[in-house]
Amino acid sequence: MSLISRRTALSLGVASLAAPAVISQAKSASRSGKIVLVHGAWHGAWAWNDVIPLLAQMGFQVSALDLSGLGANFHRQSLDIGLHVHSQDILNFLFFNDMDDATIVAHSYGGGVLSDALVGDREGRIGHAIYLDAFRLGEGQSVAGVQSAELEEGMKQALNDSKMIPPRPKETWEEIWGMTGAVADFAEPRVRPMSPNCFLETVRGDPFSGNRRHTYIRCSQNDNAHFKSFLKMSESDPRFETAEVDGHHNIMVIDPPRMAEAIAAAV
């Protein structure tokens, strides 16, 4: 396993969250006090450390998981780990913790993982899927594929060469994630490489069928055009509630109180 050049690394633009926003459309009767937080690419459950106690103080039962090969599971990293393994991580977490009617909050890359988990959720344990400035993938779509054919080909070549995809360079974090100073210093040793399969594997069915709730929250300070597009797509989809929050992509580490408020407002 080797690292792909940073020049050809995945260019995921990610922003952060600030003030909570009003959720559009009437909320359904379904409510859950159980929240599971899913991190984005290269990150881990550590990204939610300061959000968890705040939501717990509001009365929610809150947990976060490390996707396979990331965070505390980095020592198990492998080229074989991809979006499909990560979606099973969510489903296994719900099963082994005997959680029903759970709200899953998935950030950035985690949105693609959530989409595939929704397809595989045959026991109906997910009651509310919240996409937080995330890849709202549909059937047959991949994180790389919805961005560009060039990126998809680059990922395929990296996989063929047995190369991992490293985190974005620290000097770009302020622009794409909103992270600077002590926050960036804390994150630097904790972001880890991922397999190209995470960005190449596709969603194995329609994630938006059924009667569960779906919400899309966009971080308005993130200029990434893909997330703007996912918001517009959700606004025209009657199955979705939507919101915008005045903040940048990695709000959970930049401003945990605002993040917690926004999640509580959506739930």
N, C-alpha and C positions, 0 to 999 in steps of 0.2 A: 504494500500500500504506500503510495507517495502522494504528495500534494500537487495539485494542478497549479500552474502559474497564477498569481493574483490578477494578472491582466485579463485572464480568461475566466476568472471566478464569476459566479452568479451575481448579477447586479439587481438585487432585490432592494427597492427603495422602501424604507420603513419609517413611519413617523411616530409621534407620541400623542398622548391623550391629555387634555386639560380639563376645561369645565364640562360637566355633564350636560347633555342635550335632551330635548324633548323627543321621545320616541313617537314616530308617526304611526298612524293607524290604531284602531282599537285593539287592546291586548285581549287575548283569549282568557278563558276561565282557568286554564292550566297555570299553576304556580308551583315552584319548588324552592325549598330552602337549601338544597344541596347544589353547590357550585364546584365544578372541576375546572381548573385553569391549565391551559395547554400553551406552551411556549412556542416561539418561532424558530426559524433556522439558526443553527449554530449555538443557540442559547440552551437553557435548562430551567428546571423548576425554580432555581435560585432567583430568576428574574421577578418572581411573584412574592418573594420573601416578605416584603414590607406591605404588600396588599392583603395578604391572608389574615393577619390579625385585625385589620381594620374592618374587613367584611365579617369576620367572626364577631366583632363587637356589635355589629348591626343585627346579629342573630342568625346569620347564615352558617351552614355547615360547609366549610371550605377546605379544599385540598388542591394540590398541584402535583403533576407527575413529570418525571424525567423520561422523555422519549428514548427509545433504545439507542445506545451509542452516544448519548449526549448527557450533559450534566454529570450527576453521580454515576451514570452508566457508561461514561466515556471509555472506560477500560474494556468494554465489550464492543467497541466500534468495529465495523466490518463493511466491506464493499457490498455485501449481500443485504445490508439493512437499507430499506427504502420506505416510501410512503405507505406501502401495504403493511409492513411490519409496524410502523408507527400507528396506523389506524387500529391495528389489533392491540397495541399498547393501551389505547383508550378503552376498548371493549373489555379487555382483561381487567383493567383497573376497576371498571364498574362491576364486573361479575364477582371478582374476588373480594371486593368490599361491599357486595350485596347492595348496590345503589340503584334505585329506581327513580324515574321522573327527575333525572339530574339535568342541570343546566351546564352545558359545556361552553366555556369561553375560550376560543382559539384565536391566537394572534398570528398574523402574517402567514408564513409557511404553514403554520398549524391549521389554517383554514382548509387547505387541501387535504390534510390528514383528517380533519373533522368530516369533510364531505364523504370520504371513503368509509369512515366509521359509521356514518348515517346509513350507508348502503348495507353494511354488515350488521347493523343493530336489529337482529331478528327478534330479540327478546323485548324490544321497545324500552330500553333503559334510559334513552336520551329523550327528555321531554322538551328541551329548548336548546337550539343551536345558535350561539352568538358568534358571529364572525367579526373580530376586532381588527380593522384595517388589514384585512386578510384576503387570501386567495379563495374566492368563492367559486370553487371548481364544480363543473357539472359532469355528467356522464362522459367518459372517454377523454377527459381533459387532464393535462399535467401542468405542474407549476412552470416548467420550462416552456412547454408548448404554447401556453396562452400568452407568453411574452414575445417570443420571436423564433422563427425557424433557425436562425443563426445560433441562438443560445441553445436550442434543443440539440443541434448538431454538435456544438461544443461539448455539451454534457455527454453525448453518446461517445465522442472521441475520448473524453476523460475516462469513461467507464471502460472502454476498449483498452486504454493504456493503464488501467488499474490505478488511477489517480483519484484522490479525495478532493473535495471542494473546500478550500479554506474559508474562514470568515473574511468579510470585507476588511480592508486595511483600516487601522484605527483612525488615520487621518481623514477618512471619509465619514466617520460616524456622526459627527455633528450635523452634516448635511442630510444624511439618509435616515438616521435614527434619532437625532436630537441629543445625543449623549456627549457630554464634555466633562472635564475636570475629574473630581473624585468618583463620579458615577462611571465614567469611562474607564478609569483606573481599576475600579472594582471588577468591571466586566471583562477586562482584557485577558486575564489568565483563565477565565471561565468559559469563553466562547471557543468552540472546538470544531474541527473539520467534519464534513458529512459526505456520505456516498452520493455519487451522481444519481443513483436510483431514487433518491428522495425527490429529485426534481423531474425525473423521467417517467416514473410509474403513474398510470392513469387511474381515475376514479372508475370503479367497476360496477356502475349502475347509476340509476337516478337518485341522487341524495335528497331530493326535495319532495318526494312522494310521501303520502301519509298525512296525518293530521297534527304533527308536532309543530311547535313554534319555531320560527326562524327570524333572526335579527341581524342586520348589518350595521356596524358602527364604523364610520370613517373618521380618521384623525385629520382635521382640516389643515394642519400645518405641513402635512406630508404632500409634496408635489408629485408623487408617483402617479402617473396617468392610469396605471392598471387599477389601483384602488379607487380612483375617481370613477372609473368605468364600472367597477363592481357595485359601487353605491348606486349609480344611475340604473343599472340593471335591476337592482333590488327594489328601487323606488317604483319601478314599473311592474313589479311582480307581486300580485296580491297575497302570495304566501309569506311575504317578508314585511317586517317592521324595520324602520330605518332611523338612523340618527347621525349627526355629525358632532364631533367634539373638538373644541378649540385647543389643539395640542399637537405634539409631534409623536412619532411612531412608537418609541419605547417609553411611553408614559408610565408604565408600571414601575420602572426603576427611577424615572425622573421626578415624578410627582405621584407617589402612591395614594395620598388622600383623594386626589381628583379622580384617579383611576378607580378607586373603590366606589366613589360616588356615582361614577358613570355606569359601572357594572350594576350597582344596586338599582339605578334608575331604569335600566333595561330589563332587569329580571322582574 
